[in-house]
Amino acid sequence: MSVVPYKEKQEGKKEQVAEMFNNISKKYDFLNHLLSLGIDITWRKKAIKLLQKDKPKLILDIATGTGDFAIEALALHPDKVIGVDISAGMLEEGKKKMKKRKLDHIIDLQMGDSEKLLFEDNKFDAVIVSFGVRNFENLEKGLSDMYRVLKPGGKTVIVEFSKPKKFPMKQGYNFYFKYILPQIGKLVSKDNAAYTYLPESVQAFPDGENFLSVLKKVGFKQTQCKPLTFGISSIYIGEK
Ligand SMILES: C[S@@+](CC[C@H](N)C(=O)[O-])C[C@H]1O[C@@H](n2cnc3c(N)ncnc32)[C@H](O)[C@@H]1O
C-alpha cells in the first residue's frame, strides 16, 4: 500500500498529491525554509554543483513545484530550464516568482507528469528533481521516463529526504519529524494531512542503496549516493 495524504479519500496517490500541493502552494516556500531552518536551500545548491563540469545547456526540472531547484540550476548557465509539475497551484506560485525575478525568459514552467513526459527521447542534457520522487505514484515509471528524455551521457541529480541511521540524530530527527513538524505545518498551511504525509512518506520511501537499485533497474549507470546533514537528505546521481 502506498502512502497517500488523505487516507479517507478514494482517489489515487497522484490526484491526492496534486490536491495536497494545490492546498499548500501559497505557504509552501515559507514552510519549507522554516521547517528546515533554511538547510533545504544549501542542499539544492550542493546538488547543482555536481553538474558544474557537465555544463548542461537544456535542463529538465521534474516536480518543479514553485521552481526553487530550477532557479538554483541557473548557476550552471544553461540556455533554458523547463520545469514540470502536476500541481496547478504550485506552478502558479512558481510563475509569479519567475516573473517577479525576471527569470521567465529562461525558466519555463509547465504542467507535466513525470510518469508521462511529453518530450521526445534523448532531449535534455540533465534531468533534476528535488523532493519530488517520493511523491511519484509509480517510482519506477517516473524514473524510466526521466531516463528516456535524457541524452546519452547526460546525468540525473535527485535530492530526496532519507533516514538518518545513527544515534542521536536518528532519534532527534524522528521526534522532530513526527511530533513538531506536523503541528507547525498544520497550523501554518491549514491542511491537516500534508505535514503528516511528509514523515510517513519519507518512512516508506527507499533510501541509500535501495534507491540506487531502482535507479540501476531503470537503466542509470555510475550511480552514487551522497548523504547530506547526517543523512536527513541524500543526493543521488545517475548517468545515461
Ligand atoms: C515537495 S514539492 C518539491 C518542489 C520543488 N522541487 C522544491 O524542491 O521545492 C513536490 C512536488 O512534486 C510534484 N509532483 C508529484 N508527483 C509528480 C509527478 N508525477 N509529476 C510531476 N510532478 C509531481 C508535486 O505536485 C509537488 O509540487
The ligand as an SDF file (V2000), in Angstrom:
LIG
                    3D

 27 29  0  0  0  0  0  0  0  0999 V2000
    7.8830   18.7990   -2.1640 C   0  0  0  0  0  0  0  0  0  0  0  0
    7.4570   19.5310   -3.7020 S   0  0  0  0  0  0  0  0  0  0  0  0
    9.0500   19.8960   -4.3650 C   0  0  0  0  0  0  0  0  0  0  0  0
    9.0720   21.1310   -5.1970 C   0  0  0  0  0  0  0  0  0  0  0  0
   10.4500   21.6330   -5.6090 C   0  0  0  0  0  0  0  0  0  0  0  0
   11.1300   20.6820   -6.4560 N   0  0  0  0  0  0  0  0  0  0  0  0
   11.2870   22.0010   -4.4100 C   0  0  0  0  0  0  0  0  0  0  0  0
   12.3930   21.4940   -4.2610 O   0  0  0  0  0  0  0  0  0  0  0  0
   10.8360   22.8150   -3.6010 O   0  0  0  0  0  0  0  0  0  0  0  0
    6.9800   18.1070   -4.6320 C   0  0  0  0  0  0  0  0  0  0  0  0
    6.3290   18.4280   -5.9680 C   0  0  0  0  0  0  0  0  0  0  0  0
    6.2170   17.2220   -6.7200 O   0  0  0  0  0  0  0  0  0  0  0  0
    5.0980   17.3430   -7.5670 C   0  0  0  0  0  0  0  0  0  0  0  0
    4.7920   16.0280   -8.1410 N   0  0  0  0  0  0  0  0  0  0  0  0
    4.3950   14.9150   -7.5010 C   0  0  0  0  0  0  0  0  0  0  0  0
    4.2180   13.9000   -8.3470 N   0  0  0  0  0  0  0  0  0  0  0  0
    4.5310   14.3790   -9.5880 C   0  0  0  0  0  0  0  0  0  0  0  0
    4.5530   13.8160  -10.8720 C   0  0  0  0  0  0  0  0  0  0  0  0
    4.1590   12.5480  -11.1010 N   0  0  0  0  0  0  0  0  0  0  0  0
    4.9560   14.5910  -11.9040 N   0  0  0  0  0  0  0  0  0  0  0  0
    5.3060   15.8790  -11.7120 C   0  0  0  0  0  0  0  0  0  0  0  0
    5.2940   16.4700  -10.5150 N   0  0  0  0  0  0  0  0  0  0  0  0
    4.9100   15.7370   -9.4490 C   0  0  0  0  0  0  0  0  0  0  0  0
    4.0720   17.9460   -6.6250 C   0  0  0  0  0  0  0  0  0  0  0  0
    2.9650   18.4950   -7.2810 O   0  0  0  0  0  0  0  0  0  0  0  0
    4.9110   18.9780   -5.8750 C   0  0  0  0  0  0  0  0  0  0  0  0
    4.8410   20.2540   -6.4510 O   0  0  0  0  0  0  0  0  0  0  0  0
  1  2  1  0
  2  3  1  0
  2 10  1  0
  3  4  1  0
  4  5  1  0
  5  6  1  0
  5  7  1  0
  7  8  2  0
  7  9  1  0
 10 11  1  0
 11 12  1  0
 11 26  1  0
 12 13  1  0
 13 14  1  0
 13 24  1  0
 14 15  1  0
 14 23  1  0
 15 16  2  0
 16 17  1  0
 17 18  1  0
 17 23  2  0
 18 19  1  0
 18 20  2  0
 20 21  1  0
 21 22  2  0
 22 23  1  0
 24 25  1  0
 24 26  1  0
 26 27  1  0
M  CHG  2   2   1   9  -1
M  END
$$$$
